[in-house]
Amino acid sequence: MKKIKKEDNYLDYVPKKSQDINWIEKEDGLVQIIIPRDSLFERIVRKLFFTPENYKVDLDKIGTFIWNKINGTNNLYQIGEELKVEFGDEVSPLYDRLIHYINILKNNKFIKF
């Protein structure tokens, strides 16, 4: 994983989906990210409290669009330009929102750079 430096242009970064994360496209076309809960602690908690085996995160239409554009070759600038074409003013301010969303995905270890 590449360390992000202050002087780097964040829009040049190329996100890649984590191999530990699974996802499906639901009937409505939106993506659902599936995170397995398989650590020793999580298995114990599942047995004691009857919690689900997987944690599921449903993405909205903009999140699904971004998720589908993360392919290991598109940088954040390219993804932003495609977002602008697809959604127009709905995603304004574009790069602030995109970078915030990408940071959420990165912090939850759904993606890496």
Phi and psi in degrees as GROMACS dihedral restraints (atoms count N, CA, C in turn):
[ dihedral_restraints ]
;  ai    aj    ak    al  type     phi  dphi    fc
    3     4     5     6     1   -81.4    20    10
    4     5     6     7     1   135.2    20    10
    6     7     8     9     1   -79.0    20    10
    7     8     9    10     1   132.2    20    10
    9    10    11    12     1   -84.1    20    10
   10    11    12    13     1   125.1    20    10
   12    13    14    15     1  -101.3    20    10
   13    14    15    16     1   150.8    20    10
   15    16    17    18     1   -60.1    20    10
   16    17    18    19     1   -34.8    20    10
   18    19    20    21     1   -83.8    20    10
   19    20    21    22     1    -7.5    20    10
   21    22    23    24     1   -71.0    20    10
   22    23    24    25     1   148.6    20    10
   24    25    26    27     1   -86.5    20    10
   25    26    27    28     1   112.1    20    10
   27    28    29    30     1   -59.0    20    10
   28    29    30    31     1   -31.2    20    10
   30    31    32    33     1   -70.2    20    10
   31    32    33    34     1   -14.2    20    10
   33    34    35    36     1   -83.7    20    10
   34    35    36    37     1   -11.3    20    10
   36    37    38    39     1   -70.4    20    10
   37    38    39    40     1   143.3    20    10
   39    40    41    42     1  -110.4    20    10
   40    41    42    43     1   108.1    20    10
   42    43    44    45     1   -77.2    20    10
   43    44    45    46     1   149.5    20    10
   45    46    47    48     1  -135.5    20    10
   46    47    48    49     1   137.4    20    10
   48    49    50    51     1   -67.8    20    10
   49    50    51    52     1   141.0    20    10
   51    52    53    54     1   -68.2    20    10
   52    53    54    55     1   140.8    20    10
   54    55    56    57     1   -74.5    20    10
   55    56    57    58     1   -14.1    20    10
   57    58    59    60     1   -82.7    20    10
   58    59    60    61     1    -8.3    20    10
   60    61    62    63     1  -106.8    20    10
   61    62    63    64     1   135.3    20    10
   63    64    65    66     1  -109.1    20    10
   64    65    66    67     1   157.7    20    10
   66    67    68    69     1  -151.8    20    10
   67    68    69    70     1   158.5    20    10
   69    70    71    72     1  -133.3    20    10
   70    71    72    73     1   157.0    20    10
   72    73    74    75     1  -100.4    20    10
   73    74    75    76     1   121.2    20    10
   75    76    77    78     1   -76.9    20    10
   76    77    78    79     1   173.4    20    10
   78    79    80    81     1   -58.9    20    10
   79    80    81    82     1   -31.8    20    10
   81    82    83    84     1   -81.9    20    10
   82    83    84    85     1     2.7    20    10
   84    85    86    87     1    89.7    20    10
   85    86    87    88     1    -5.1    20    10
   87    88    89    90     1   -88.1    20    10
   88    89    90    91     1   153.6    20    10
   90    91    92    93     1   -90.1    20    10
   91    92    93    94     1   141.9    20    10
   93    94    95    96     1  -121.1    20    10
   94    95    96    97     1   120.0    20    10
   96    97    98    99     1   -87.8    20    10
   97    98    99   100     1   133.0    20    10
   99   100   101   102     1  -116.2    20    10
  100   101   102   103     1   119.3    20    10
  102   103   104   105     1  -110.4    20    10
  103   104   105   106     1   116.6    20    10
  105   106   107   108     1   -70.0    20    10
  106   107   108   109     1   143.2    20    10
  108   109   110   111     1  -109.6    20    10
  109   110   111   112     1    81.5    20    10
  111   112   113   114     1  -123.1    20    10
  112   113   114   115     1    14.8    20    10
  114   115   116   117     1   -73.1    20    10
  115   116   117   118     1   163.8    20    10
  117   118   119   120     1   -57.6    20    10
  118   119   120   121     1   -46.8    20    10
  120   121   122   123     1   -59.5    20    10
  121   122   123   124     1   -45.8    20    10
  123   124   125   126     1   -65.8    20    10
  124   125   126   127     1   -35.4    20    10
  126   127   128   129     1   -65.3    20    10
  127   128   129   130     1   -40.0    20    10
  129   130   131   132     1   -64.8    20    10
  130   131   132   133     1   -45.4    20    10
  132   133   134   135     1   -62.0    20    10
  133   134   135   136     1   -40.8    20    10
  135   136   137   138     1   -60.0    20    10
  136   137   138   139     1   -41.6    20    10
  138   139   140   141     1   -68.0    20    10
  139   140   141   142     1   -41.9    20    10
  141   142   143   144     1   -74.6    20    10
  142   143   144   145     1   -39.9    20    10
  144   145   146   147     1  -113.8    20    10
  145   146   147   148     1     6.7    20    10
  147   148   149   150     1    53.3    20    10
  148   149   150   151     1    46.3    20    10
  150   151   152   153     1   -86.1    20    10
  151   152   153   154     1   158.9    20    10
  153   154   155   156     1   -65.9    20    10
  154   155   156   157     1   155.8    20    10
  156   157   158   159     1   -69.3    20    10
  157   158   159   160     1   -30.7    20    10
  159   160   161   162     1  -126.8    20    10
  160   161   162   163     1   149.9    20    10
  162   163   164   165     1  -100.7    20    10
  163   164   165   166     1   131.7    20    10
  165   166   167   168     1  -118.0    20    10
  166   167   168   169     1   135.4    20    10
  168   169   170   171     1  -121.5    20    10
  169   170   171   172     1   119.0    20    10
  171   172   173   174     1   -91.4    20    10
  172   173   174   175     1   128.0    20    10
  174   175   176   177     1   -94.5    20    10
  175   176   177   178     1   148.8    20    10
  177   178   179   180     1   -82.3    20    10
  178   179   180   181     1  -174.0    20    10
  180   181   182   183     1   -65.7    20    10
  181   182   183   184     1   -36.1    20    10
  183   184   185   186     1   -72.9    20    10
  184   185   186   187     1   -43.3    20    10
  186   187   188   189     1   -60.8    20    10
  187   188   189   190     1   -40.4    20    10
  189   190   191   192     1   -63.9    20    10
  190   191   192   193     1   -42.5    20    10
  192   193   194   195     1   -60.3    20    10
  193   194   195   196     1   -47.0    20    10
  195   196   197   198     1   -63.3    20    10
  196   197   198   199     1   -46.5    20    10
  198   199   200   201     1   -56.6    20    10
  199   200   201   202     1   -42.0    20    10
  201   202   203   204     1   -70.5    20    10
  202   203   204   205     1   -23.8    20    10
  204   205   206   207     1   -83.9    20    10
  205   206   207   208     1   -15.0    20    10
  207   208   209   210     1   -79.7    20    10
  208   209   210   211     1   101.8    20    10
  210   211   212   213     1  -130.7    20    10
  211   212   213   214     1     8.1    20    10
  213   214   215   216     1    86.8    20    10
  214   215   216   217     1    -2.9    20    10
  216   217   218   219     1  -123.3    20    10
  217   218   219   220     1   -30.9    20    10
  219   220   221   222     1   -77.4    20    10
  220   221   222   223     1   130.4    20    10
  222   223   224   225     1   -87.5    20    10
  223   224   225   226     1   172.8    20    10
  225   226   227   228     1   -64.3    20    10
  226   227   228   229     1   -32.3    20    10
  228   229   230   231     1   -63.7    20    10
  229   230   231   232     1   -45.9    20    10
  231   232   233   234     1   -62.5    20    10
  232   233   234   235     1   -42.9    20    10
  234   235   236   237     1   -61.8    20    10
  235   236   237   238     1   -41.1    20    10
  237   238   239   240     1   -62.3    20    10
  238   239   240   241     1   -42.2    20    10
  240   241   242   243     1   -64.2    20    10
  241   242   243   244     1   -40.0    20    10
  243   244   245   246     1   -68.1    20    10
  244   245   246   247     1   -35.8    20    10
  246   247   248   249     1   -61.5    20    10
  247   248   249   250     1   -43.5    20    10
  249   250   251   252     1   -61.7    20    10
  250   251   252   253     1   -41.8    20    10
  252   253   254   255     1   -66.5    20    10
  253   254   255   256     1   -42.8    20    10
  255   256   257   258     1   -74.4    20    10
  256   257   258   259     1   -41.5    20    10
  258   259   260   261     1  -115.7    20    10
  259   260   261   262     1   -12.1    20    10
  261   262   263   264     1    60.0    20    10
  262   263   264   265     1  -132.1    20    10
  264   265   266   267     1   -70.5    20    10
  265   266   267   268     1   -13.5    20    10
  267   268   269   270     1   -60.7    20    10
  268   269   270   271     1   -26.6    20    10
  270   271   272   273     1  -104.6    20    10
  271   272   273   274     1    18.1    20    10
  273   274   275   276     1   -81.5    20    10
  274   275   276   277     1   139.9    20    10
  276   277   278   279     1   -74.1    20    10
  277   278   279   280     1   117.7    20    10
  279   280   281   282     1   -55.5    20    10
  280   281   282   283     1   -62.4    20    10
  282   283   284   285     1   -73.2    20    10
  283   284   285   286     1   -30.2    20    10
  285   286   287   288     1   -61.8    20    10
  286   287   288   289     1   -46.5    20    10
  288   289   290   291     1   -68.4    20    10
  289   290   291   292     1   -41.7    20    10
  291   292   293   294     1   -62.7    20    10
  292   293   294   295     1   -47.2    20    10
  294   295   296   297     1   -65.5    20    10
  295   296   297   298     1   -38.8    20    10
  297   298   299   300     1   -62.3    20    10
  298   299   300   301     1   -44.7    20    10
  300   301   302   303     1   -65.0    20    10
  301   302   303   304     1   -43.5    20    10
  303   304   305   306     1   -62.7    20    10
  304   305   306   307     1   -38.6    20    10
  306   307   308   309     1   -63.0    20    10
  307   308   309   310     1   -38.6    20    10
  309   310   311   312     1   -62.8    20    10
  310   311   312   313     1   -45.4    20    10
  312   313   314   315     1   -61.5    20    10
  313   314   315   316     1   -42.0    20    10
  315   316   317   318     1   -67.4    20    10
  316   317   318   319     1   -44.5    20    10
  318   319   320   321     1   -65.8    20    10
  319   320   321   322     1   -28.0    20    10
  321   322   323   324     1   -89.8    20    10
  322   323   324   325     1     5.2    20    10
  324   325   326   327     1    61.9    20    10
  325   326   327   328     1    31.7    20    10
  327   328   329   330     1   -83.1    20    10
  328   329   330   331     1   -27.6    20    10
  330   331   332   333     1  -136.2    20    10
  331   332   333   334     1   168.2    20    10
  333   334   335   336     1  -145.9    20    10
  334   335   336   337     1   167.8    20    10
